[in-house]
Amino acid sequence: ASSAFDPFAPRRTKPPSCTYIVTAASLAVAPSFQHTVWRVTKTHKAGILSSLTLPLQGVPILGCGSNAQGQLGLAGKTVECPTQVDFFEKKRVKHIACGHHHTLWACEDGLYGTGSNEYGQLGLGAATSSVTTPTLIEHFVGMNIICLSAGRYHSIVYAGNQTATTPQLLPFKDVYHTDASVYVFGYGMDGCLGLDDKEHRKTPTVLKFFNSRRVISVVAARQHSVVLTDTGLYTFGVGSMGNTTTPVHRPYPMYSPTLVLGLPQNVKGVAVGGYHTLIWTVHSVFGFGSNSNHQLDACFEGVTEEQEQQTTPHSVRDVRLINFFSDKTVRSAAAGRTHSLVLCDEGLYSFGLGPHGELGLGPDVKLATQPKHVDFFDGIAIYGVYCGCFTSFVLTENGLYGFGCGKYGKLGISPTNVLDLNDMYNVSNYEVGSKTTSVEVNTFHPTPVAEVNEWLMPPPPPPREPTPSEKGEDDETTTNTHTSPPPTTKSRR
């Protein structure tokens, strides 16, 4: 799953009367297959907007969902409500990436890993199978983590020396690090490491293919990887370009980076889902990959009969333009397991398969073969969209909203927070092994993630107790009373 947002998009703020406002830098969301991690960067008092800077030391890191391999760095097998990860309380956390059962935490003092290291996806070597507390990855000590991503069983890190600048703070065209390299580690059988073999890598290994190229971003998906450079988009792994010489559900792997043809030069971003990929420019969105769950049906609108014969309904073999967005201004996009979100100036749109409510279109719409407008967010400024496995998150000026599958608590929305919301949820038991451990909350409409929003936008202080003079009482009345005034009133007098 993937997430993306445009930090340079125009921003609207709440009215000055409000105590707190949210910006694009306020929250980082890292959703994955079974767990989610949030980094609450900062709350801003109205009228005081700071620039996009590195998060302050001590900002809260929250996690919830499955913790079966210790991937959250918390106690317990399941964490149903967003809970602070105390280990990072005094650290400066810059980036977070969540894989299937592992998490990477990029801090100012180094890169940490938690969870499963079965295939080397934490880069901790062959002797370590898993870690339940954040563990420093020695290879990256003294290096600056520019960007990173975690796939199902593999990881990609773009890192250089400490003087390298974080790309999120610069326009893409200005991002170039002569000393930085792309490192890959973890599961290699499907070619998702791009090292031209099937071997797993237990420690970080340089992907030399990109040493002479300007890297903009790296994305690790379920079984493939994507690297965006200034010369084009490269993919490697299973089905990363939608090629289908074998059955479409198991296309042949590509073991080395391959250039995706048919894309324009002005690519603004890439979003990678379970088996499909979206690329966008200012006025267009392209897609390719699996369509087995209708996640790319929108690519077939307006195609000719000849083009239709060259593909299958289960995959998009070549890069296809989604005509729906040709007259819109695209800001960002996100791709999940079987669905996608696209944020435009004209509003938020979702499409694909959404059986758990991840489309945000209500309980009656579980499949959208063409992009549908998510009416809930009309008139609300949106700063970021994120997709996990059957989950969606939208960061707005009013806080964070989540919708979709709540299994393992990965939405961060507990049953008590949705039981009073009509048609916005269903609650059913789910099982881990043979033992029922919790409840699953599926929300079919955007629902506030209350525990995260409490950190993001703390409530204003309670109103001050009025003084006797403000109540219209004279000093004599106050003096003759037998009860002492409250301490706060006495100190003000």
N, C-alpha and C positions, 0 to 999 in steps of 0.2 A: 504494500500500500504506500501511498505517497501523499505529500502535502506540499503546498506552495502558496505564496502570496507575493504581491507586488508592493515593496516598501515605499515606492515612489508614487503610488496612486494618490490622487487628491483625497484629503481627509475632511470629514465634517465632524464637529464636536458637539457635545451636549450644550444646552443653554448655560450661560455663566452662572445661573443660580444653583446648578448642581455642584455637589462637593467633589465628586471624582469623575474622571473621564477615562476612556480606554483608547489606546492607539494601536497601530500595527505592531509596535514593539512591546506591548504589554504582556503578551502571552505566546509561548511556543508550545505547539501541540504535536505529540509524537504517537499517533495511534498505530496499533499493529494487529496481529491475528487474534491474540487473547488478552492483551494488556495495553494500557495507555499511560503515558507520562506527560505531565504538564510542567512547564517552567514559567512561573509568574515573575516577570521581569521587574515590574514596578507599577504602582498606581500613581496617577498624576493629579494634583489638585487642579481644579478648573482654571484655565488661563495660563498654566505653567506647563508647557509641552517641552520635554527634553528631546534632543536629537536621538537617532538610533545609536546607542552606545552599548558597550559590553555590560551585561547585568551586574548589579552591585553584589558584593559579597554578602551572603546570608539571605538572598532571595529564596522563597520557598520552592522546593521541588516536590511535586505531588505525584503519586502513582496509585493505580488501582487495576483490578482485573486478576487474571491468573498469575500466580507466583509459584507455580509448581517446581520450577528450576531455580528459584531465587532471583528471577530476572528484575524484580522491582527493588531489590535491596532492602526488603522489609520482612517481617516475620509472618508466618502463616502461608498456607497453600493458595488461599484466595483472599484478595483485599477488595471488599465490595464498595467501599467509599473512598474517595480521594484522600490519601494519607501522606503526610510529609515524610520524605526520606531524610532522616536526621543526619546521615553521613555527610550530606552536602550543605549543611546549614552554614558552615563557615568557609565554603569554597565558592569560587566564581565559575559557574557553569555556563558555557557558551553554546554548546550544541548537545542535542540528545537524539539518538536513533534507536528505534525498537525493532527487533527481529521477531522470529517466531517464538523462541524461548530465550532470547538474550537481549541485552540492552547495552549500548555504548554511551558513555557520559564524557564529553570533552570539557575539561576544566582548564583554568589558567595554568595549573601546575602539572597537567598531563592528561592522558586519556585513561579512563577507568572502564571496566567491564563487569557485568553481572549476568548470572544465568548459565545456560548450557554452553560448554566448550567442546561438545562431542566431536565436532569436525574441525575444531580450531577457530571457530567464528569469533572468539574473544582474543585471539592472537596470543594466548598465554602458554603455548607449547603443548606437547603431547602428554605431559605428566598430569595436567589438570583437566578433569572431566566437567566440572561445574564449580561455580563460586556463588555463594549466597550474600556476600557482602562486597561492595565495590572494591575491585582489585586493580592496582595500577598496571598498565601494559607497558613494560619496560622499554619496548622498542621506540615509543614515541616521547620518552622523557626528553625535555629540552626542545621539543618541536612545537610549532603552532599548528593546530588542527584547523584547516581552512574550511573544509566541509566534509561530511561523512554520511553514510547511509548503511542500514542493516537490512539484509534480505532474510529469507527463510532460514538458511543455515550458513550464510556467508556475509562478509562485511567489506565495505570499500571506504577508504580514508584518503583524502587529499591533504597532504601535510607538507610544510616547509619549515624554514627556520623561524625564530621568534619575531622577526621583523616583517613577516608576510602579513598582508592585510586581509581581513575577513571579507569575502566577496559580496555578502549581503549588504555591505555598506557602500558599495560602488556600483555604477552602471556596468553591465556585463562587458561592454567593449573595453573597459579599462582594467579588467581583471587579468593579470598576467604575473606569474611567479616563476622567475627563472630557476629558482632553487627547489621548487616544490615537485613532488612526485605523487603518483597514484599508487596506493598500496592495497592489495587484496589479500584476503585470508578466509579460510573456512572450506566449505564443501565445493569440490571442483569437478565432480563427476559429470555434471550437465553443461560444463563449459562456462559457467557464470563467473569464473575468475578471469577469463580471457587470456590464460597463459598457454594456450595451444596444447593442452593435455587434459587428462581426467583425474589428476592427482589432487588430493586435499592439501591445503597449506595450513599448518598448525601455528605458524608465526607470520607476521606481515611480510609480504613479498612485493617488490616493485613491479608494476606493470609497465615495462619499458616502452611499450608502444606509444604512450602519451608523453614521453619525456621531451619531445620536440614540438609538442602542441600546446596551445593555450587552453587550459581546462577551465570551464565555467561552473559546472556542477556534476556531481556523480549521484547515481541512484541505483540501489540494489533492490530488486524485486523478488518475487517468490522463487523463480528459477532462471532469471536472466538479469542482466545489468545494462545500464545506459550511462554513457558519458557524453555530456554536451561540451563541445569545444567551439572556438571561433571559426573553425572551418567546416563544421557540420556535426551531426549526431551519429554516435557509434553505439552499436549494440552487440551483445554476445550472450550466449546461453541458449536455453530451450525456447523455441518459438518467438524469439525476440523481434523477428521481422515478419512473422506470419507465414513463413515459407512452409509448404505442406506437401512434401513428397511422400511422407508416411501419413498415417491417420492424424487428423487435425488435432486430436487431444494429446498427441505425443510427436510433434514435428521434430526433425533432426536438429541436434544442437549445433551451434557455431562456437568453436573453441577459441577463436581470436576475434578482436574487435573488427566489426564490419560497418562501413559507412552506409547510412540509410539514404537512399536516393529519392529524389522527388520533393525535397523540402526547400522552402525559400531560404534566403540568406539571413533574414531578419528574425530568426527564432527568438522569442522572449523567454520561453520556459518549457519544461517537460514534466509531465506527471505520469507515473507508472503504476498500474494496478497489478492484480494478480497475474493476468495473462494478456493485458492490453496496454497500449501506450497512447497518450495524448500529447500533442505539441501545439503550441499556440504562438501566433504573432498578434499584432495590435488588432487586426480585423479578420482573423481566420483561426480555425481550429482544425487540426489534422489528427487522424487516428489510424492505427494499424494493430494487428494482433488477433487474438481469439475473439470470436463472436458467438461462442457456444451458449452464452446466456444473454444474448441480445444486447450486450454492452456496447456494440458498435453498429447497431441497426441504423443509426443516424447517418452512417457513411454511405448507405445505399440509396439515399434520397436523390433523385434526379440522375442516376447513372443510366447509360444507354444499354440496350439489349446486348450489344457486343461486350461491354464491360462486365455485365452481369454474368455472361457465360465464362468469363475468365477467372471467376472466383467462386467461392462456395458460401452458403449462408452461415457457415460455422467459423469462418476466418476472413480477415482482410489481408490479403497477401502483399499488397502494395500500399503505399501511403495514400490515404483518401481524405479529401477535403470534406468537412461537415458543412454543407451549404447553409445551414440554419444560421450560422454566426457571421456570415459574410457582410451583413449590414449592421453589425454590432461592434462595440469597442470592448475587446477582451482584456481583462485585468489579470486573471489567474485561473488555474484549474486544479482539480485533484481527482485521482482515480482510485477506486476501491477494488474489491474482489470481483464484483459483477456490475458496478455502477460508476457514474462519474458526476462531478459537479463542475460547472463553469461559471465563473463570476465575471459579469460584464457591467458596464456603466448602466445598462438598461435593467439590470437585476440579476438574481441568481437562478440558474437553470440546472436541472438534474435529468439524467436519462439512464437507461439500462434496466437491470433487474433489481428490485428492491423488496424482497418478500418480508423483511423485518422492519420496514419503515424507513430505510436509509435514504430514500428519495425525498422525504419530507413533504410528500404530497397527500398525506392522509391515508387512512386504512383501506380505502377503496382503490388506490392506485399502487399496484405492486410491480407494474411493468410499464416503462415508457420507451417506446421504440424511437421516439423523436424527443428532443429537448423540451421539457416542460418548465414553465415559470413557477418558482416557489414563492407563492403570494405572501407567505408569512412575513418575509423580510422587506416588504415594500415600505419605503420611507425610512429605513434603518440603514445607517452606514455600516458596511461590512469591511473588515480588515483582513480576514484570512479564512480560507476554506480548507478542510482536511478530510481525508477518507481513510478508514481502516478496513478491516475485514467485516463487511456488513454494517459498518458504522459511519456516521458523518458528524463533523463538528464545524460550527460556523462561529467565528469571533466577530462580535459586533460592538457598536458603541454602548449597547446595553448589557454587555457581558457575553459569556460563552454559552452556546446552545448545542445540545447533542440530540441525535435521533438515530434509530436503527436498533441493532441487536445489542441487548444488555447482558448477554451471557458472561459469567464470571465477574460481573460488575464493571466491565471495561468501559461502559458509557459514563460511569461515575454518577449515575442517577439511581438512587435507591427507591424501592417501592413506595415508601412514605412520602416521597416528593412528587409522585405522579398519580396517586390514587384519586385525587380530587380533580383531575384534568379529564374532561369528557373526550372520548374517542382518541386519546393521545397515547394509549399504552395497551398492552396486554401483559398479563403476569402468568407465568407457568413454571412449574418445577422443572429443573434440569438435573441430570445425573452426572457425576464424575465416577467412573467405574460402575459400581452397583449401589452406591450410596448417594441419596439425594442430599445435597449440601447447601443449596440456596435457592433463590428464585431468579428467574430470568425476566427482565423488564424490557419489552420491545416498545419503543415510542415511535408512533407514526407521524407525529408532528414535532417540530423543533421544541425542545424542552430545556429550560435553564439548568445548567449543571451547578446546582446551588453551592456545593462545598467548594468548588473552584472559584465561583464568583464571590464568595465571602472573602477569599484572599485577594481576588482581583479588584474588587470594589468594596472595601470595608464600609459598614454603615457609618453615617455621620454621628458625631458624639451626641448624647442626649441633650435636650434643651436645658439651658441654665435656669436654676431656680431664681425667680424674680426676687429682688430685694424688697423690704417693706415699703420704701419710698416708691418703687415701681408699682407696688400694689395699691398705692394711695393711702397708706397708713402713716400716721405721724410718729415721731420719735418717742413721745410720751407713752403711746399705746404699746410700743415695742418694749420700752423700759419697764413698764408695770406688769408685764407678763411674767409668770412664774416659771415658764419653760425657757431653757437656753436656746438661742438661735443655732441653726446648723453651723458647723465649722466654716463652711464656704461663705455663708452670709457674714459671719463674724469677722472673717479675715478681710472681706471687702470693705466693711465699715471701719 
